[in-house]
Every structure is written in structure tokens, then in C-alpha cells.
């Protein structure tokens, strides 16, 4: 995150207002901003909605079936569309079992990727399996979508899910963001995102994630419009201290 780019005229991502503390912080170096944000968030921790870091704290760690949980950590579990070409019945049974673990708070990441992975028909079969798990277990669905927004919207209309569907790592244009928001999706933004899209996502639909980057979640938060620190706990049913 380049220093001095935080918008002093915008609502502070940490406190939700035009606060003097944040105005002062933006004139320091990047590291000072990160330390400042961490202090601001000390009573309402920023939650990393999607990470591949197995040692992450205050985060939902992405896992594959057969993973070994770390005590105190929380997870999402699913089969990535890149890995679904040769999924066996045994792997699906393992997914079904792991999805029922108390430490697993969401299903996925699953999804549709037209640039990589199995044929889209096979990817769709696996997504439907994850949708069924999400609805049965009352756990939200985490989605990896590449050039397949019409298809995932169609699946949402078809199944009429009761659980939240979250597009992770969203990088699309404002028009795509608006369309997904109209259909009830949540959008999670990470290291790379369209700044104009971020501006139109309401705080009640906006999540932050580090994904597979080395960034701190407070760095991501500092680049985004106002975040609602309570939103992840609302979606996942967590108590985030």
C-alpha cells in the first residue's frame, strides 16, 4: 500500500468517521499507518475472511478435505475448481465429513473458472454439491469465480439459497459489482481490486481478505472504504474479540 494514498476526506476504514487520528496517521509512513490501524482495531479485530496462511489468527483459513485443524482456528473447506477434474467419491465423502466439523464455518472455496481447471460442466457439478452442503449445514458459501458471473447468478436463482454467497477476491468492474449486489452476493476484496468497484459496495456487503498474499489484513482494510467489523461475525456466527 503506497503511503499517503489513504483518503483523508473519506470515512475512516477503522472508525467509520472523519477522525483526526486517521488524518494524522495518513501523513506518516506505511508502517506507521498499519500500526495505527492495529491500535484502532484492538477492541474490534479486523477479520481476514479468506486466507491460505495456515497460521493466521483472526481469520478464516481456506482448507481442503482431509486437513488437520489447528486448535482455536476456524476454516472454510471445499474443493477448488482448479482441482475438481479427478475428484473421487472418497474425496467427496471426506468433504462432507469435514464440512460438519465445528471449526468449519463456511463451505468453499468452490466455484467456476473458465480460464483454468476442469470443463465447466464438471465444475458446475461440484459447485452444486457445495451448495447442497451449505444449505444443509447452514454455513455460507465461499466462491471463486472467473469469467462466469452469469452462470453463478443463474445457479443462485435456480437454488434460491438461504445462506450467504460470498465472491472472494473480487476484481471486477463496477457494473459487475452492481449486478452481483443486486442478486444478493457479498463481495470480499483482497490485494488486487478495482477501486471504483470498491466505492459502490455498501459496508453491509463488503469483506476483506488476504487470500494468498503476504499482506496484513489491516493493510487491505486501509485501502478499502468503510468496513463493518461486525459483518464477518454476523455471516459466520462468530464472536470476534
C-alpha positions in Angstrom: 0.0 0.0 0.0 1.7 3.3 -1.0 1.8 5.8 1.8 -0.2 9.0 1.6 -2.9 7.4 -0.5 -5.4 6.9 2.2 -8.3 9.3 1.6 -8.5 11.8 4.4 -11.8 13.1 3.1 -13.4 9.6 3.2 -14.8 7.9 6.2 -12.1 6.2 8.1 -12.0 2.4 7.5 -11.3 1.8 11.1 -13.8 4.1 13.0 -16.3 4.9 10.4 -16.0 8.7 10.7 -13.8 11.7 9.6 -11.5 11.3 12.6 -8.5 13.5 13.4 -6.4 10.5 14.4 -6.6 8.9 11.0 -5.9 12.2 9.3 -2.7 12.4 11.3 -1.8 8.8 10.6 -2.1 9.2 6.8 0.9 11.6 6.8 3.2 9.0 8.2 4.9 6.1 6.6 3.1 2.9 5.6 4.3 1.0 8.6 3.1 3.8 10.9 -0.4 3.6 9.3 -0.5 -0.2 9.8 0.5 0.1 13.5 -2.1 2.9 14.0 -4.9 0.8 12.4 -3.9 -2.1 14.6 -4.3 0.1 17.7 -7.7 1.4 16.4 -8.9 -2.2 15.9 -7.7 -3.6 19.2 -11.2 -3.9 20.6 -12.9 -4.9 17.3 -10.3 -7.0 15.5 -10.2 -6.9 11.7 -11.1 -10.3 10.5 -9.5 -11.8 7.4 -12.4 -13.5 5.6 -10.2 -15.7 3.4 -6.6 -16.7 3.7 -4.3 -19.5 2.7 -2.0 -18.9 5.6 -2.4 -21.9 7.9 -1.0 -20.0 10.9 -3.4 -17.0 10.5 -5.1 -15.5 13.6 -8.5 -13.7 13.4 -9.0 -15.3 10.0 -10.9 -17.9 8.2 -8.3 -20.3 6.8 -9.1 -22.0 3.5 -8.7 -25.8 3.7 -9.1 -28.8 1.5 -10.8 -32.1 2.5 -8.6 -34.1 4.8 -7.0 -31.1 6.5 -5.8 -31.3 10.1 -7.4 -28.5 12.1 -5.3 -26.3 14.4 -6.7 -25.8 17.9 -8.6 -22.5 18.1 -8.5 -21.8 14.3 -11.6 -21.6 12.1 -11.8 -22.8 8.5 -13.7 -23.0 5.3 -13.4 -26.3 3.5 -14.0 -27.1 -0.2 -12.7 -28.3 -3.5 -11.3 -25.6 -5.6 -12.4 -25.5 -9.3 -8.8 -25.9 -10.4 -8.7 -29.3 -8.5 -12.0 -30.8 -9.4 -11.2 -32.7 -12.6 -10.4 -36.0 -10.9 -12.3 -35.8 -7.6 -13.2 -39.2 -6.3 -16.2 -40.4 -4.3 -13.9 -40.8 -1.3 -12.8 -37.2 -1.6 -16.4 -36.1 -1.7 -17.2 -38.2 1.4 -14.2 -36.6 3.2 -15.5 -33.1 2.2 -19.0 -34.0 3.5 -17.4 -35.1 6.8 -15.0 -32.2 7.2 -17.8 -29.7 6.5 -19.5 -30.9 9.6 -16.6 -30.0 11.9 -17.3 -27.3 14.5 -14.2 -25.4 13.4 -15.5 -25.2 9.8 -17.7 -22.1 9.5 -18.1 -21.9 5.7 -18.2 -24.1 2.6 -15.6 -23.5 -0.1 -13.8 -22.2 -1.8 -15.6 -23.7 -4.7 -16.6 -22.0 -7.9 -16.4 -21.6 -11.7 -13.3 -20.7 -13.6 -13.5 -20.6 -17.4 -9.7 -20.0 -17.7 -8.4 -22.9 -15.7 -9.5 -26.3 -14.3 -11.9 -29.0 -15.4 -14.6 -28.5 -18.1 -17.2 -26.0 -16.8 -19.8 -28.8 -16.7 -17.7 -30.7 -14.1 -17.0 -27.5 -12.2 -20.8 -26.9 -12.0 -21.5 -30.3 -10.7 -19.0 -29.7 -7.8 -20.5 -26.2 -7.1 -23.9 -27.8 -6.8 -22.5 -30.3 -4.3 -21.1 -27.5 -2.2 -24.4 -25.6 -2.5 -26.2 -28.6 -1.0 -23.7 -28.8 1.9 -24.0 -25.1 2.5 -27.8 -25.2 2.8 -27.9 -28.5 4.7 -25.4 -27.3 7.3 -26.4 -23.6 7.4 -23.0 -22.4 6.5 -22.1 -19.6 4.0 -20.6 -20.4 0.6 -17.2 -19.0 -0.5 -16.9 -18.7 -4.3 -14.0 -18.4 -6.7 -15.5 -17.0 -9.9 -13.6 -16.2 -13.1 -15.5 -15.1 -16.2 -18.6 -16.9 -15.0 -20.7 -14.3 -13.2 -23.8 -15.0 -15.4 -23.5 -18.7 -14.6 -23.2 -18.2 -10.8 -26.1 -15.8 -10.8 -28.2 -18.4 -12.7 -27.3 -21.0 -10.1 -28.3 -18.6 -7.3 -31.7 -18.1 -9.0 -32.1 -21.8 -9.5 -31.4 -22.9 -5.9 -32.6 -19.8 -4.1 -30.2 -20.3 -1.2 -30.9 -19.2 2.3 -27.2 -18.9 3.2 -24.9 -16.0 2.2 -22.8 -16.4 -1.0 -19.5 -14.6 -0.9 -17.5 -13.9 -4.1 -13.9 -13.9 -2.8 -11.1 -12.0 -4.4 -13.5 -9.9 -6.4 -11.6 -7.8 -9.0 -14.5 -7.0 -11.4 -15.7 -3.7 -12.8 -18.4 -1.5 -11.1 -21.0 -2.8 -13.4 -20.3 -6.4 -12.4 -20.2 -5.4 -8.7 -23.6 -3.7 -9.0 -25.1 -6.8 -10.8 -23.8 -9.1 -8.1 -25.0 -6.9 -5.3 -28.5 -6.7 -6.9 -28.6 -10.5 -6.7 -27.6 -10.6 -3.1 -24.0 -11.6 -3.2 -21.4 -10.4 -0.7 -18.0 -9.3 -2.1 -14.7 -9.9 -0.5 -11.7 -7.8 -1.7 -8.0 -8.5 -1.3 -4.7 -7.2 -2.6 -5.9 -6.6 -6.1 -9.3 -5.0 -6.7 -11.0 -2.3 -8.8 -11.1 0.9 -6.8 -14.2 2.2 -8.5 -16.0 -1.1 -7.7 -14.9 -0.8 -4.0 -16.6 2.6 -3.8 -20.1 1.2 -4.6 -20.1 -1.8 -2.3 -22.1 -1.0 0.9 -20.4 -1.8 4.2 -23.0 -4.5 4.9 -21.8 -6.4 1.8 -18.1 -5.7 1.9 -15.5 -8.1 3.3 -11.7 -8.0 3.4 -9.2 -10.9 2.8 -5.5 -11.5 2.3 -6.0 -14.7 0.2 -2.5 -16.0 -0.7 -0.7 -12.6 -0.4 1.8 -11.7 2.3 -0.1 -8.5 3.3 -1.6 -7.9 6.7 -5.3 -7.6 6.8 -5.0 -4.1 8.2 -3.2 -3.1 5.0 -6.1 -4.4 3.0 -8.6 -2.6 5.2 -6.7 0.7 4.9 -7.2 0.6 1.1 -10.9 0.0 1.3 -13.9 2.2 2.0 -15.5 1.8 5.4 -15.7 -1.8 6.7 -18.2 -3.1 9.2 -16.1 -5.1 11.7 -19.2 -7.0 12.9 -20.1 -8.3 9.4 -17.9 -11.4 9.4 -19.2 -12.5 12.8 -22.8 -11.9 11.5 -22.2 -14.1 8.4 -20.2 -16.8 10.2 -21.9 -16.8 13.6 -18.6 -15.9 15.4 -17.7 -13.9 18.4 -14.7 -11.9 17.3 -12.8 -10.3 20.2 
